[in-house]
Amino acid sequence: MFNEGCLSIPEVREDVSRQPKITIEYQDENFTIHTETLEGLAARVFQHEYDHIEGILFTDKLSTLKKRIIKKKLENISKGKISADYRMRFPNAKKGK
């Protein structure tokens, strides 16, 4: 378990379980196949970012209880009722409503 957060979900951090070591295979711009093993923080970051590509957020990996606890924070974020130190875009949300 490791406390994880995301720029897409400001001010929310929760413990998430991820594989400590992963092996990935990919093709570069010349279609050459590479295989790499990532460990520790590099493995965690890769899994987090790959989840984004698959449409998964770290909050999707939380228990039902944890999701209930942070439900109001997530609703406020989705409505644009959040203050972040960086620019955010909110689909169909009007700030303050």
C-alpha positions as CSV (number, residue, x, y, z in Angstrom):
1,M,0.0,0.0,0.0
2,F,1.2,3.5,-0.8
3,N,-0.6,6.8,-0.4
4,E,-1.4,8.0,-3.9
5,G,-2.9,11.1,-5.4
6,C,-3.6,12.6,-8.8
7,L,-3.6,16.0,-10.4
8,S,-7.0,15.1,-11.8
9,I,-8.4,14.7,-8.3
10,P,-6.9,17.6,-6.2
11,E,-6.8,17.3,-2.4
12,V,-7.7,13.6,-2.4
13,R,-5.0,11.0,-1.4
14,E,-5.6,7.4,-0.4
15,D,-3.7,4.2,0.1
16,V,-3.7,2.2,-3.2
17,S,-2.2,-1.3,-3.6
18,R,-0.2,-1.8,-6.8
19,Q,2.4,-4.4,-8.0
20,P,5.9,-3.5,-6.7
21,K,7.5,-4.9,-9.8
22,I,6.2,-5.1,-13.4
23,T,7.6,-6.2,-16.7
24,I,6.4,-4.2,-19.8
25,E,6.8,-4.8,-23.5
26,Y,6.5,-2.0,-26.0
27,Q,7.4,-0.8,-29.5
28,D,9.4,2.3,-30.1
29,E,8.9,4.7,-33.1
30,N,10.9,2.3,-35.3
31,F,8.6,-0.7,-34.3
32,T,11.5,-2.3,-32.4
33,I,10.2,-4.3,-29.5
34,H,11.6,-3.6,-26.0
35,T,11.1,-5.3,-22.7
36,E,11.8,-3.6,-19.4
37,T,11.3,-4.4,-15.8
38,L,10.2,-1.5,-13.5
39,E,10.4,-1.6,-9.7
40,G,9.3,0.7,-6.9
41,L,8.2,4.2,-7.7
42,A,8.8,3.8,-11.4
43,A,6.5,0.7,-11.4
44,R,3.9,2.6,-9.4
45,V,3.9,5.7,-11.7
46,F,3.7,3.5,-14.8
47,Q,0.7,1.6,-13.5
48,H,-1.0,4.9,-12.4
49,E,-0.5,6.5,-15.9
50,Y,-1.4,3.3,-17.8
51,D,-4.6,3.2,-15.8
52,H,-5.4,6.7,-17.1
53,I,-5.1,5.4,-20.7
54,E,-7.6,2.6,-19.7
55,G,-10.0,5.2,-18.2
56,I,-9.2,4.1,-14.6
57,L,-8.5,6.6,-11.8
58,F,-6.9,5.6,-8.5
59,T,-10.2,6.2,-6.7
60,D,-11.7,3.3,-8.8
61,K,-9.3,1.0,-6.8
62,L,-10.6,2.1,-3.4
63,S,-12.9,0.0,-1.2
64,T,-16.6,0.9,-1.1
65,L,-16.2,2.3,2.4
66,K,-13.3,4.6,1.3
67,K,-15.4,5.8,-1.7
68,R,-18.3,6.7,0.6
69,I,-15.9,8.6,2.8
70,I,-14.6,10.8,0.0
71,K,-17.9,11.0,-2.0
72,K,-18.6,14.6,-1.2
73,K,-15.0,15.7,-2.2
74,L,-15.4,13.9,-5.5
75,E,-18.8,15.5,-6.1
76,N,-17.4,18.9,-5.4
77,I,-14.5,18.3,-7.8
78,S,-16.9,17.1,-10.6
79,K,-18.9,20.3,-10.1
80,G,-15.9,22.6,-10.3
81,K,-16.1,23.5,-6.6
82,I,-12.4,23.1,-6.0
83,S,-9.4,25.3,-5.6
84,A,-6.2,23.9,-7.2
85,D,-2.8,25.5,-7.7
86,Y,-3.0,24.7,-11.4
87,R,-5.5,25.2,-14.1
88,M,-8.3,22.6,-14.3
89,R,-11.1,22.0,-16.8
90,F,-14.5,20.9,-15.7
91,P,-17.0,19.4,-18.2
92,N,-20.3,21.2,-18.1
93,A,-19.6,22.6,-14.6
94,K,-20.0,26.2,-13.6
95,K,-17.7,27.4,-10.8
96,G,-19.5,28.0,-7.6
97,K,-22.7,26.1,-8.5
